[in-house]
Amino acid sequence: MQAERPSVKFLGLGQGLAVGAFAGFCLLWARWQAVSPGVSKISGDFVSFWTAGQLALAGHATDAYREPPHMALQLALHGDPGWGYLAFFYPPFFLLLCSSFALIGYFPALVLWLVSTCAAYAAVMRALLGGRSAWVLLLGYPAVMVNAGFGQNGFLNAALLGAAALWLDRRPVWAGICLGCLAYKPQLGVIVPLALLAAGRWRSFASAALTVLALSVAATLVFGLDIWTAFFTNMADARRWMQVADPDYLAKWITVYGALRLHDVPLTTAYAAQAVVSLIAAFALTHVLWRANADGRAVGTAMAACAPFCAPFMLEYDLVILAVPMAWLLGEGLRDGFRRGECAALGAAYLAPALFKVTLFDNALKLTAVAAAAALFAAVLRRISEKS
């Protein structure tokens, strides 16, 4: 059953509001940076990336994974002990990218980071929507502002997943390269091999695997074998830290595990609940991809929609990746009409990052992000099943 297509006036109004919200945020961001006496906490997570790159350029790449030297460099940059330590939990090959940004000063690097990754995000969203003007709706997606406010990598993640979706059919090797690069954020890429195998995308699977191998070799050649020892030691520390994270930090997590730990649910119970959610999501994805003869855009979209459920550690800026399934589903609906419930799923996912900020009812509304992502995932899988 098809619902009516949204009117031109309704879409035009939404696009205008989205562009206005995005432009307004950009102006506010510039003002916040200008009035800050030093390094602003707005987009402050980038401090970790930039200082890790500085350490790598100085020949001390392993120190990016050690709190005392990494924190000392961060403190020298912003001069405020109240910031605390912004840890670096990324694989060594991400240091290659961080080092390139650390070649210039902190603020120019921050601007370049946000502008370049946001431009990639916007280009991919436009392509996913076939050049339709509706892509500008995703400029006003609240997760865009959240990611920029943290100075994080959500734009890059969405661009890689979206580009893979665009290229899986026409350029499977390039799609695999994009997915291989996503390994810098392992919790988002964990579902990728399983999904590619279920969909029979062997060339992309091989390309992704070779990309991860090539990146690992490159990082080893540049930084030495010791970088891996430092990384894996840091990962063990990160796992222990994740188990005892304080409520202020847990309030930023968008996972079932994070929500349960925020409300003092025992560790084993929270892990078990997250495992159940992850297994159900992975089974649903692989079942649909195995049975359906889905095109590349649908396969890539399904991976992006499934990713938020596949690891316990994801934060609110990671919601940017939901722009990929939103763009695909919006494009399908504009072309063929929206199925029952799809507009509601799109609206809920679009507003989820804003509702996540609401702390009423003892932070219970934070679960709306999980519920909205689940509704969007279900809508994507249903649409793929119908097309098979």
C-alpha positions in Angstrom: 0.0 0.0 0.0 1.4 3.4 -1.0 0.9 6.7 0.8 0.7 9.9 -1.1 3.9 11.5 -2.2 4.8 14.6 -0.2 3.8 17.8 -1.9 6.4 20.1 -3.5 5.5 22.9 -1.1 6.0 20.6 1.9 9.4 19.5 0.6 10.4 23.0 -0.3 9.5 24.2 3.2 11.6 21.4 4.8 14.5 22.1 2.6 14.4 25.8 3.4 14.3 25.1 7.1 17.1 22.6 6.8 19.4 25.0 5.0 18.5 27.8 7.5 19.3 25.5 10.4 22.6 24.5 8.9 23.6 28.1 8.0 22.6 29.3 11.4 24.7 26.7 13.1 27.7 27.6 11.0 27.4 31.2 12.0 27.0 30.2 15.7 30.0 27.9 15.4 32.2 30.7 14.0 31.0 33.0 16.8 31.7 30.4 19.5 35.2 29.9 18.2 35.8 33.6 17.9 34.8 34.5 21.5 36.7 31.6 23.1 39.7 32.8 25.0 41.8 29.9 23.7 41.0 26.5 22.2 37.2 26.2 22.3 35.6 23.1 23.8 33.2 23.4 20.9 34.5 20.7 18.5 37.0 19.9 21.2 37.3 16.2 20.5 39.5 17.1 17.5 42.1 18.0 20.1 42.8 14.3 20.6 43.2 13.7 16.8 45.5 16.7 16.3 47.8 16.1 19.3 48.0 12.4 18.4 49.2 13.5 14.9 51.7 15.9 16.5 53.2 13.1 18.5 53.4 10.9 15.4 55.1 13.7 13.4 57.6 14.1 16.3 58.6 10.4 16.1 56.6 9.4 19.2 53.6 7.8 17.6 53.2 5.2 20.4 52.7 8.1 22.9 49.3 8.7 21.3 48.2 5.6 23.1 49.7 6.6 26.5 47.9 9.0 28.7 50.7 11.0 30.4 52.5 12.2 27.2 49.3 12.6 25.2 47.5 14.4 27.9 50.5 16.7 28.5 50.4 17.8 24.8 46.7 18.4 25.0 47.1 20.5 28.1 49.9 22.5 26.4 47.5 23.2 23.6 44.4 24.3 25.5 45.8 25.1 28.9 42.8 24.0 30.9 43.1 21.0 33.3 39.3 20.9 33.5 39.1 19.3 30.1 40.3 16.0 31.4 42.0 13.5 29.0 40.7 12.9 25.5 41.9 9.4 24.8 42.9 8.1 21.4 41.4 4.6 20.7 41.8 4.4 17.0 43.9 1.8 15.0 47.4 3.0 14.0 46.5 3.7 10.4 44.2 6.5 11.5 47.3 8.2 12.8 48.4 8.6 9.2 45.4 10.8 8.6 45.8 12.6 11.9 49.4 13.3 11.1 48.4 15.0 7.8 46.1 17.4 9.7 48.8 18.0 12.3 51.1 19.5 9.7 49.2 22.8 10.1 48.0 24.7 13.1 45.2 23.5 15.3 42.4 25.8 14.3 43.1 25.7 10.5 43.3 21.9 10.9 40.0 21.8 12.7 38.3 24.0 10.0 39.8 21.8 7.3 38.7 18.6 9.0 35.1 19.7 9.4 34.8 21.4 6.0 36.3 18.6 4.0 34.5 15.7 5.7 31.2 17.6 5.7 31.7 18.3 2.0 32.2 14.6 1.4 29.1 13.8 3.4 27.0 16.4 1.4 28.3 15.1 -1.9 27.4 11.5 -1.1 24.0 12.4 0.2 23.3 14.3 -3.0 24.4 11.4 -5.1 22.3 8.9 -3.1 19.3 11.1 -3.9 20.2 11.2 -7.6 20.9 14.9 -7.5 17.4 15.8 -6.2 17.2 19.0 -4.2 15.8 17.0 -1.3 19.4 16.1 -0.3 19.6 19.5 1.5 17.2 18.1 4.1 20.2 16.1 5.4 22.2 19.3 5.9 19.7 20.2 8.6 19.8 16.7 10.1 20.5 17.4 13.9 23.3 14.8 14.0 25.2 17.1 11.6 25.3 19.8 14.2 26.1 17.3 17.0 29.0 15.9 15.1 30.4 19.3 14.3 29.9 20.3 17.9 32.1 17.4 19.0 34.6 17.9 16.2 34.2 14.2 15.5 34.3 11.8 12.5 30.6 11.2 11.8 30.8 12.9 8.4 33.7 10.7 7.3 31.9 7.5 8.4 28.7 8.4 6.6 30.7 9.4 3.5 32.5 6.1 3.4 29.4 4.0 3.9 27.4 6.1 1.4 30.1 6.0 -1.2 30.4 2.2 -0.8 26.6 2.0 -1.4 26.9 4.1 -4.5 29.8 2.0 -5.9 29.0 -1.6 -5.0 27.4 -2.3 -8.4 29.5 -0.1 -10.7 32.9 0.0 -9.0 33.0 -2.9 -6.5 36.7 -2.5 -5.9 36.3 1.1 -4.9 33.4 0.2 -2.7 35.6 -2.3 -0.9 38.3 0.3 -0.5 35.8 2.6 1.2 34.6 -0.2 3.5 38.2 -1.2 4.2 39.0 2.4 5.3 36.0 2.2 7.7 38.1 -0.2 9.7 39.6 2.8 11.4 36.3 2.8 13.3 36.0 -1.0 14.0 32.6 -0.8 15.8 31.0 0.5 12.6 32.7 -1.9 10.3 32.1 -5.1 12.3 29.0 -6.0 10.3 30.6 -5.3 6.9 32.3 -8.7 6.2 29.1 -10.6 7.1 26.9 -8.4 5.0 29.2 -8.6 2.0 29.3 -12.4 2.2 25.6 -12.7 2.6 25.0 -10.5 -0.4 27.6 -12.4 -2.5 29.7 -9.2 -3.0 33.0 -11.1 -3.3 35.1 -8.5 -5.1 34.2 -5.9 -2.6 34.9 -8.3 0.2 38.4 -9.0 -1.1 39.0 -5.4 -1.8 38.0 -4.4 1.7 40.2 -7.1 3.2 43.2 -6.0 1.1 42.6 -2.4 2.0 42.8 -3.2 5.7 45.9 -5.2 5.2 47.5 -2.4 3.1 46.7 0.2 5.7 48.1 -1.9 8.5 51.3 -2.5 6.5 51.6 1.2 5.8 51.2 2.1 9.5 53.8 -0.5 10.5 56.3 0.8 8.0 55.8 4.4 9.0 55.5 4.0 12.8 57.2 0.6 13.5 56.0 -2.6 15.0 55.8 -1.1 18.5 52.8 0.9 17.5 50.7 -2.3 17.5 51.8 -3.2 21.0 50.9 0.3 22.2 47.5 0.1 20.4 46.5 -3.3 21.8 47.6 -2.4 25.3 45.5 0.8 25.0 42.5 -1.3 23.8 42.7 -3.4 26.9 42.6 -0.3 29.0 39.7 1.1 26.9 37.7 -2.1 27.6 38.2 -1.8 31.3 37.4 1.9 31.2 34.2 1.3 29.2 33.0 -1.0 31.9 33.3 1.7 34.6 32.4 4.8 32.5 30.9 7.6 34.6 27.2 8.7 34.1 28.1 11.9 32.3 29.8 10.0 29.6 27.3 7.1 29.4 24.7 9.7 28.8 26.2 10.3 25.4 26.0 6.6 24.3 23.4 5.6 21.8 23.5 1.8 22.5 21.4 -0.5 24.6 24.5 -1.3 26.7 25.0 2.4 27.4 21.4 3.0 28.3 21.4 0.1 30.7 24.7 1.0 32.3 23.5 4.6 32.7 20.7 3.2 34.9 23.1 1.0 36.9 22.1 -2.3 35.4 24.8 -4.9 36.1 27.6 -5.2 33.6 26.9 -8.8 32.6 23.2 -8.1 32.1 24.0 -5.0 29.9 26.5 -7.0 27.8 24.0 -9.8 27.4 21.2 -7.4 26.3 23.6 -5.8 23.8 24.6 -9.2 22.5 21.0 -10.2 21.9 20.3 -6.9 20.1 23.4 -7.3 17.9 22.7 -10.9 17.0 19.1 -10.1 16.1 20.2 -7.2 13.9 22.9 -9.2 12.2 20.6 -12.2 11.6 17.9 -9.9 10.1 20.4 -8.2 7.8 22.0 -11.4 6.6 18.7 -13.2 6.2 17.3 -10.4 3.9 20.5 -10.0 1.9 20.9 -13.7 1.4 17.3 -14.1 0.1 17.0 -10.8 -1.8 18.7 -10.0 -5.1 19.4 -6.5 -3.8 21.3 -3.9 -5.8 24.4 -2.3 -4.4 22.7 0.8 -3.0 20.3 -1.3 -1.1 23.1 -3.5 0.3 25.2 -0.6 1.4 22.2 1.2 2.9 21.3 -1.9 4.9 24.8 -2.1 6.3 24.7 1.5 7.4 21.2 1.0 9.0 22.4 -2.1 10.8 25.8 -0.7 12.1 24.4 1.2 15.2 23.2 -2.1 16.7 26.4 -4.1 16.3 28.7 -2.8 19.1 28.2 -1.5 22.7 30.4 1.6 22.2 28.8 4.2 20.0 28.1 7.8 20.8 25.6 10.3 19.7 27.7 11.8 16.9 27.7 8.3 15.3 24.1 8.9 14.5 25.3 10.7 11.3 25.5 7.3 9.6 21.7 7.1 9.7 21.7 9.8 7.0 22.7 7.0 4.5 19.5 4.9 5.0 17.4 8.0 5.3 18.7 9.3 1.9 18.1 5.9 0.2 14.6 5.5 1.7 13.7 9.1 0.9 14.8 8.6 -2.7 12.9 5.3 -3.0 9.8 7.0 -1.6 10.0 10.0 -3.9 10.3 7.8 -6.9 7.8 5.0 -6.1 5.7 6.4 -3.2 6.1 5.8 0.5 5.0 2.6 2.1 3.0 2.7 5.3 5.1 3.7 8.2 8.1 4.9 6.2 7.5 8.6 6.7 7.1 8.0 10.4 10.4 6.0 10.5 12.1 8.8 8.5 10.8 11.5 10.8 11.7 9.6 14.0 15.2 9.0 12.8 15.7 12.6 11.6 14.6 13.9 15.0 16.3 11.3 17.1 19.6 13.2 17.7 17.6 16.2 19.1 15.4 14.0 21.3 18.5 12.2 22.6 19.5 15.5 24.2 16.3 15.5 26.3 16.9 14.3 29.9 13.3 14.1 31.1 12.1 11.0 32.9 15.5 10.0 34.2 17.1 10.1 30.7 14.5 7.5 29.4 14.0 9.5 26.2 17.5 8.6 25.2 16.2 5.2 24.2 14.3 7.0 21.4 17.5 7.0 19.4 17.7 3.2 19.6 14.0 2.9 18.8 14.1 5.3 15.9 17.2 3.6 14.4 15.4 0.2 14.7 12.3 1.6 12.9 14.5 2.9 10.1 16.4 -0.4 9.9 13.1 -2.3 9.7 11.8 0.0 7.0 14.9 -0.5 4.9 14.8 -4.3 5.2 11.1 -4.3 4.3 11.7 -2.2 1.2 14.6 -4.4 0.1 12.5 -7.5 0.6 9.7 -6.1 -1.5 12.1 -5.2 -4.3 13.5 -8.8 -4.5 
